[in-house]
Amino acid sequence: MPELIHQEKRQPSLLDRLMDDEPWEKKDPPEKRLLSPRQLKESVVWNLGWLMNTTHLASSVPLEEYEEVRHSCLNFGLPELRRHTLSGLDAVELERGIRRAIIDFEPRILKNTLRVTVNMDPEAVGRERSMLTFHIQGEIWTQPAPVPVYLRSVVDVEIGDVTISDIS
């Protein structure tokens, strides 16, 4: 595979730069200092996977009076999705909650390009395992140009497990 020129590589996020996969090494190798567009997308998908599989504090503690806390890392995650039936979920409210969480905790996705669509399959209601699908579409901020991303997430509402995959 041809080596990417410098302009085609992007700097990792601060979190990615702070994480050390090889603490015994004194310096990171040059290939870890810059990411290809594919590696950048993988990093965003990995971070969104953590976000989607975490239940936020507001699911158990009322935070209406604490605006700063609602948008801080203390409230990292999504609303509680376990133990819900598909018929008991409000698709519009869920879309808003997912979008808000992505804006708050994955700022590499440009908020003016971010679209979240929840697909509630009416035939899934009453099945043994209720699955909910949603799509996340947007652009990842980077120089020299944004990187488009289109993700599909499947939620098992019985156990609250979320899988996320890049379908760009």
C-alpha positions in Angstrom: 0.0 0.0 0.0 1.5 3.4 -0.9 2.5 5.6 1.9 0.2 8.5 2.6 1.6 12.0 2.0 1.7 14.3 5.0 -1.4 16.2 3.9 -3.5 13.1 3.9 -2.7 12.3 7.6 -4.5 13.8 10.5 -3.5 14.4 14.1 -5.2 12.1 16.7 -7.6 13.6 19.3 -6.1 14.7 22.6 -7.6 11.6 24.3 -6.0 9.3 21.7 -2.7 11.1 22.2 -2.9 10.8 26.0 -3.6 7.1 25.9 -0.4 5.0 25.9 -0.7 1.5 24.4 3.1 1.0 24.9 4.1 2.7 28.2 7.4 0.9 28.2 8.4 2.9 25.1 9.9 6.4 25.7 8.6 7.8 22.4 5.8 7.0 20.1 6.8 5.8 16.7 6.2 8.4 13.9 3.3 6.4 12.4 1.3 6.9 15.6 1.6 10.7 15.6 -0.6 11.1 12.5 -3.7 9.2 11.4 -5.0 8.3 7.9 -8.6 9.2 7.2 -9.5 5.5 7.8 -7.7 5.5 11.2 -9.4 8.7 12.2 -12.8 7.2 11.4 -11.9 4.1 13.4 -11.0 6.3 16.4 -14.3 8.1 16.2 -16.3 4.8 15.9 -14.4 3.4 18.9 -15.1 6.5 21.0 -18.8 6.5 19.9 -19.0 2.8 20.9 -18.0 3.8 24.5 -20.4 6.7 24.5 -23.3 4.5 23.2 -22.7 1.7 25.7 -22.6 4.0 28.8 -25.7 5.1 30.6 -25.5 8.8 31.6 -26.0 10.2 35.1 -29.2 12.0 34.2 -30.9 8.5 33.9 -30.7 8.1 37.6 -30.2 11.6 39.1 -32.4 14.6 38.1 -30.1 17.3 36.6 -32.6 19.8 35.3 -31.2 22.5 37.7 -27.6 21.7 36.9 -27.1 22.7 33.2 -23.3 22.6 33.5 -23.3 19.0 34.9 -25.7 17.9 32.1 -23.1 18.8 29.5 -20.0 17.7 31.5 -18.1 14.4 31.5 -20.1 13.5 34.7 -23.1 12.9 32.4 -21.2 11.0 29.7 -23.3 8.5 27.9 -26.9 8.0 26.6 -30.3 7.7 28.4 -31.1 4.3 29.9 -32.1 2.0 27.0 -32.4 -1.3 28.9 -35.7 -2.7 30.1 -37.7 -0.6 27.6 -40.0 -1.9 25.0 -39.9 -0.5 21.5 -43.4 0.7 21.8 -42.4 2.6 25.0 -39.6 4.6 23.4 -40.1 8.0 21.9 -38.1 8.1 18.6 -37.8 11.9 18.4 -36.7 12.2 22.0 -34.2 9.4 21.5 -32.8 11.1 18.4 -32.4 14.3 20.3 -30.7 12.5 23.2 -28.2 10.7 21.0 -27.4 13.9 19.0 -26.9 15.9 22.2 -24.5 13.2 23.6 -22.5 13.2 20.4 -22.3 17.0 20.3 -21.2 17.1 23.9 -18.7 14.2 23.9 -17.5 13.6 20.3 -16.7 17.2 19.1 -14.7 15.9 16.1 -18.1 15.4 14.3 -19.2 18.8 13.1 -22.5 19.5 14.7 -23.9 21.3 11.7 -23.5 18.1 9.7 -24.7 15.7 12.3 -27.9 13.8 11.6 -29.3 11.0 13.8 -32.2 8.9 12.6 -33.8 6.3 14.8 -35.5 3.4 12.9 -38.2 1.8 15.0 -39.2 -1.4 13.2 -42.9 -1.9 14.0 -42.5 -5.6 13.2 -39.9 -5.9 16.0 -42.4 -5.0 18.7 -43.3 -8.2 20.5 -40.3 -10.2 19.3 -38.3 -12.2 21.8 -35.4 -9.7 21.5 -36.3 -6.2 20.7 -33.7 -4.4 18.5 -33.6 -0.7 17.7 -31.5 0.6 14.8 -30.3 4.2 14.3 -28.0 5.9 11.8 -25.5 8.6 12.5 -24.3 10.7 9.6 -21.9 13.7 9.6 -18.5 14.9 8.9 -15.4 14.5 11.0 -13.5 17.8 11.4 -10.0 17.6 10.1 -7.6 19.5 7.8 -7.4 19.9 4.9 -11.0 18.7 4.5 -13.6 17.0 6.6 -14.0 13.2 6.4 -17.6 12.0 5.9 -18.9 9.3 8.2 -22.1 7.2 8.1 -22.6 4.8 11.0 -25.2 2.2 11.8 -26.0 1.3 15.4 -28.1 -1.6 16.7 -29.4 -1.5 20.2 -30.6 -4.6 22.0 -33.1 -2.9 24.3 -33.5 -6.0 26.5 -29.9 -5.8 27.7 -28.9 -2.3 26.6 -26.0 -3.5 24.4 -25.1 -1.2 21.5 -23.0 -2.2 18.4 -21.8 0.4 16.1 -20.4 0.0 12.6 -19.1 2.2 9.8 -21.2 1.8 6.7 -19.6 4.8 4.8 
